[in-house]
Amino acid sequence: MPGRSGKEALEPKLRALIGILLVGLVAVLLDTTIVNVATARLAKDLHTGVSMVQWVSTGFLLALGVSIPLSAWAVGRFGGRSVWLAGVALFTVGSVLAGVSWNIGSLIAFRVVQGLGGGLMLPVQQTLLVRAAGPARLGRVMAAISLPAVVVPILGPVAGGLILQAASWRWIFLINVPIGLVAFVLAWRGLDRDQDRQRRPLDVTGLVLFVPGVVAVLYALTRVAQFGVREGAWVPLALGVLLLAGFAVYAARVGDAAMIDVRLFRVPSFAASSVLLFLSGLSLYGVAFLLPLFYQQVSGYSALTAGLLLAPQGIGSLAARRAVGKLSDRYGARPVVLAGLACALVGSLPFGWVGVHGGQVPQIAGLVVRGAGLSAVNIAVMVAAYQGLSKDRIPHASSTTRILLQVGGSFGVAVAAVVLQHELAGHPGGPAAHASGFGVAFLWMTALTVIAVPPALILPRRRRPEPASPVTPAGSEARS
């Protein structure tokens, strides 16, 4: 288009593709944040405790993570368009079923269905965009598609609060249905069929070892929260650890044929980045689970007010987003991540020593600082994860980092619920006792931030430019 002076505008077909994928993407991202403000209502209406209701979030995040390798295989087998349509359909059907759930068990099961659909969608949108955009326009396209990932966490809790104030908790899930239907129709009409497919065998053995192993460990944590360590927690824990150890041995033997190529962890920067992403997911989703409960059960706010009070963390993340990329390029991942961890730590402290009449201003300021810190950690770590990897290993690295972030999130919610349930059971009483219990749970999340410092020290600093080889006038190398 004339008058653009510099960058070409994205052509209409590419803009249409971005619009089609954004509709479906927003539904999935909204569902990862909108449910948190409904935790207290779900526990009350479904007559269950915190340790059980946390599976509404844990099951979704876990299914989201483990279906990512299924997506990579399915795109090669059936094509991106077909997998996107299947993911949208599965997510929408799961939303309908979750909205008509009759007890906590059925709600958890249908949330898993939602998570499986979302896990199919997230990698496919990136694959379709990379293919359509080409290297020259990839930056602008990714900037457009990544904006909802920053904005939706701000709006999601607020939307959840509005829904709970006006209607039943069931509309937290049913709101996805019209969005899903629109996304399906747009994709059916607007996405091109794939011509080039690369078939790759599905790692069934890896899935059979990895998924039950993670679920068994999470189930053991839930048993600890409900009944203590003596009531059936050791058996699922031992089984889970055994299955995960078996997966590690198997994956090391088959290499890149496994759903997670564990040989990538031989690269120090990738190993450190993976640990940090797991811990980041653990802290991010764990605190996101605790905050709405704290605001409603301790401070006595409504679901809507709780949602509004969660917005500062997203605002902090959004504000730091642009600067972090530039700082990572200039100084390297290590100082940026360490600074981000420091911000996340400082931002978490106002919630570690909460009281019934705790200062709201320090907590809001803490959320802004914490959001900026987590944004710095996640962006810089994702940059560092690919340093030192060959091009053929980057797709495996992308899949692995996504899995670790989501599985870390599922563990974070479970750990937060276990600690909170234990503290509330040990100190029954009014808001003051609840505040003390939440304080301990927040301190656990803060401790996980401290644990992330040692792997952050392994991250690479800014890579020095290759020195030019000086030569003497005679053409021989100059002395250094």
Buried (B, 14 or more C-beta within 10 A) or exposed (E): EEEEEEEEEBEEEBEBBBEBBBBBBBBBBBBBBBBBBBBBBBBEEBEBBBBBBBBBBBBBBBBBBBBBBBBBBBBBBBBBBBBBBBBBBBBBBBBBBBBEBEEBEBBBBBBBBBBBBBBBBBBBBBBBBEEBBEEEBEEBBBEBBEEBBBBBBBBBBBBBBBBBEEEEBBBBBBBBBEBBEBBBEBBEEBBEEBEEEEEBEBBEBBBBBBBBBBBBBBBBBBBBBBEEEEEBBEEBBEBBBEBBEBBBEBBBEBEBEBBBBBBBBEBBBBBBBBBBBBBBBBBBBBBBBBBBBBBBBBBEBBBBBBBBBBBBBBBBBBBBBEBBBEBBEEBBBBBBBBBBBBBBBBBBBBBBEBEBEBEEEBBBBBBBBBBBBBBBBBBBBBBBBBBBBEEEBEBBBBBBBBBBBBBBBBBBBBBBBBBBBBBBBEBEEEBEBBBBBBBBBBBBBBEBBEEBBEBBEBBBEBEEEEEEEEEEEEEEEEEE
